[in-house]
Amino acid sequence: MSEAPQKRRRVQRSPSPGYKLDDDDNNYVPYVPVAQRRQEKLAKITSWTANSDRDRARRQKEEMEEQEDAEKEEERRREKARKERTLLMEAQEVHTKKDLEDSKKTDYQKAEEADAEILAAIASRRKLASDLELATGVQYTEPLKSSWRPPRYIRERTEEQHKKIREKYHILVDGENIPPPIEYFQDMKIPGSILDFLKTKRITDPTPIQLQGMPTAFAGRDLIGIAFTGSGKTLAFCLPLIMTALEEETKLPLVRGEGPVGVILCPSRELANQTYENVLAWCEALVKDGRYPHLNTLLCMGGISMGEQSHVLNKGLHIVVATPGRLIDMLEKKKFTFNNCKYLCMDEADRMIDLGFEDDVRNIMSFFKRQRQTLLFSATMPKKIQDFAQQSLIKPILVNVGRAGAANLDVLQVVEYVKQEAKMVYLLECLQKTAPPVIVFSENKNEVDDIQEYLLLKGVEAVAIHGSKSQEERQYAIKSFKSGAKDVMVASGVASKGLDFNDIQHVIIFSMPKEIEDYVHQIGRTGRSGKTGIATTFVNMNTPEQTLLDLKYLLMEAGQKVPPFLASIDDPRAVQGGSLKGCPVCGGLGHGISNCPKLEDTQRRQMASHRAADDAGGGF
Ligand SMILES: Nc1ncnc2c1ncn2[C@@H]1O[C@H](COP(=O)(O)OP(=O)(O)OP(=O)(O)O)[C@@H](O)[C@H]1O
């Protein structure tokens, strides 16, 4: 029905006005003369012929091309097969040659080569710097400036005089323009109220790491500080931060939402808590004489509610003591920022960057908005870790007191062969050696619980601490042991690293850790701040021979008695005629890098984390 008007409209539109059209007009076919029609047909036929000729030619060409392609493909296949055969033969030849060469090499040479390969792989680790800095290529070349100066009479000393002082305290240093060692706290320009407080704790003169480390940190320099367990590293890195924060607060007081000025990172909650308490005590001492302002310190770690600390967050923040996970969480939630943060210190730094926290540390670094002073401290820091860490520091200064990873000489080390089944009974006997407090270490959480249970049954006041205990249980154990309410603390190695308990008389290592560094940290809970202590270690057939060898060399280095069963263990490297260099990865003296337990552990952990990432589907 709608067709009609449309048609009508079309009809009306097309011709010129004045014509009258109907359907016949529409169907009208104009007349074409015969001659013209014949010519048109001829032209059509000619074009068909031409087209079909062209088609045929095209088809032929295509066929030829296909054939050529097939031939070329066949040639390529043959060439590839020929090459593969040659490569295979070459590879076989190379292998045969290598086998021949290898057969000429001694086991020692082969081990050296394997070590070099592993070292090269470690050296290629991604630089320890913030992702932002890496991405934008930000590079600082000069250390931070500080207004602190040593007293004039010290500045006027010659380099030779500085050297003599360092030699006197067995301090090794490395770096450019090293600040002078200072033998008295008074000369370090530390506020008198803090010095008075330190005196009440019987801290009157700086320890070697303090007398070189503190001037270095006060001068704003990046620092790697290595010194024995219990040699006062905590004061060496906390006091410079307190002084920096004090300077900032004096210049322009911080208000809510501002700060922190610096952060101290610790690998465990217990260590973070202990460092926090030290900082609190020193900051409280600072305000005692009424001349200095109050500095706010935040403890930022898992297991404590931030609500408890909201009173600190509501003011300007000077110092944060943190474990990595919770710190990242707080920074991501923008509870505070690092916009004005200029001091980053890592305690037990080798552990932090080497075992699991490396990416967290990079992440934390990416929150800094300006150049920072970076300090790394530990009792054990093998050369490789030092080299790696050094890349992220600016003209760093290395302060080393004794060999990194060496045992504290104030600890008498006794190693005893005790059969597995006799350990518990012998432990009771061992506890009689000294008065309390005593720490018993075991590598295994279940064993920690078993030992505590056994001791409780035998009437010994013992507490236990390990990673699977709740925060409250861990805190209770530490508090009651520290206060003297409990005589014995049974602990897993990880949970107690870096903890400073008063006057531990005896450390008993119930199960020898695989890594000698852990042993050094564990025996280091005694013999602290110049006092002496005893460490008794149980070993037996279950202890790997390589661990025993590490132990043997460590005892020899510390001038301790080596029991006959240890002395009789031969070093396979010596048998092969190789050098007896220590392991550059863990510092163990009884093995090379290729059989380093720490490296194995790290690789296992990395593989586990890759597997976890795969399971999670990868990606972002
Ligand atoms: N100059 C000093 N004189 C005497 N005692 C000191 C001095 N400095 C620190 N101390 C004390 O020495 C003990 C050990 O200090 P700290 O915990 O800092 O050792 P550390 O080197 O960090 O040990 P670790 O490597 O085991 O963590 C503490 O109780 C501390 O109060």
The ligand as an SDF file (V2000), in Angstrom:
LIG
                    3D

 31 33  0  0  0  0  0  0  0  0999 V2000
   79.1540    1.6040   74.6640 N   0  0  0  0  0  0  0  0  0  0  0  0
   78.6080    0.6330   75.3560 C   0  0  0  0  0  0  0  0  0  0  0  0
   79.1520    0.2190   76.5290 N   0  0  0  0  0  0  0  0  0  0  0  0
   78.6070   -0.7580   77.2440 C   0  0  0  0  0  0  0  0  0  0  0  0
   77.4810   -1.4090   76.8820 N   0  0  0  0  0  0  0  0  0  0  0  0
   76.8830   -1.0560   75.7390 C   0  0  0  0  0  0  0  0  0  0  0  0
   77.4190   -0.0120   74.9250 C   0  0  0  0  0  0  0  0  0  0  0  0
   76.6080    0.1460   73.8660 N   0  0  0  0  0  0  0  0  0  0  0  0
   75.6160   -0.7440   73.9950 C   0  0  0  0  0  0  0  0  0  0  0  0
   75.7720   -1.4670   75.1170 N   0  0  0  0  0  0  0  0  0  0  0  0
   74.8950   -2.5590   75.5860 C   0  0  0  0  0  0  0  0  0  0  0  0
   75.2840   -3.7580   74.9130 O   0  0  0  0  0  0  0  0  0  0  0  0
   74.1660   -4.6070   74.7580 C   0  0  0  0  0  0  0  0  0  0  0  0
   74.1290   -5.1230   73.3290 C   0  0  0  0  0  0  0  0  0  0  0  0
   73.8610   -4.0770   72.4440 O   0  0  0  0  0  0  0  0  0  0  0  0
   73.0730   -4.2920   71.1000 P   0  0  0  0  0  0  0  0  0  0  0  0
   71.8120   -5.0410   71.3300 O   0  0  0  0  0  0  0  0  0  0  0  0
   73.0020   -3.0030   70.4360 O   0  0  0  0  0  0  0  0  0  0  0  0
   74.0720   -5.2660   70.3410 O   0  0  0  0  0  0  0  0  0  0  0  0
   74.1240   -5.6510   68.8170 P   0  0  0  0  0  0  0  0  0  0  0  0
   75.4790   -5.3520   68.3460 O   0  0  0  0  0  0  0  0  0  0  0  0
   72.9830   -5.0320   68.1180 O   0  0  0  0  0  0  0  0  0  0  0  0
   73.9260   -7.2320   68.9060 O   0  0  0  0  0  0  0  0  0  0  0  0
   73.2180   -8.2360   67.8820 P   0  0  0  0  0  0  0  0  0  0  0  0
   74.1110   -8.3700   66.7160 O   0  0  0  0  0  0  0  0  0  0  0  0
   73.1340   -9.4830   68.6500 O   0  0  0  0  0  0  0  0  0  0  0  0
   71.9070   -7.6620   67.5570 O   0  0  0  0  0  0  0  0  0  0  0  0
   72.9460   -3.7890   75.1330 C   0  0  0  0  0  0  0  0  0  0  0  0
   72.4590   -4.2280   76.3400 O   0  0  0  0  0  0  0  0  0  0  0  0
   73.4610   -2.3790   75.2290 C   0  0  0  0  0  0  0  0  0  0  0  0
   72.7910   -1.6500   76.2180 O   0  0  0  0  0  0  0  0  0  0  0  0
  1  2  1  0
  2  3  1  0
  2  7  2  0
  3  4  2  0
  4  5  1  0
  5  6  2  0
  6  7  1  0
  6 10  1  0
  7  8  1  0
  8  9  2  0
  9 10  1  0
 10 11  1  0
 11 12  1  0
 11 30  1  0
 12 13  1  0
 13 14  1  0
 13 28  1  0
 14 15  1  0
 15 16  1  0
 16 17  2  0
 16 18  1  0
 16 19  1  0
 19 20  1  0
 20 21  2  0
 20 22  1  0
 20 23  1  0
 23 24  1  0
 24 25  2  0
 24 26  1  0
 24 27  1  0
 28 29  1  0
 28 30  1  0
 30 31  1  0
M  END
$$$$
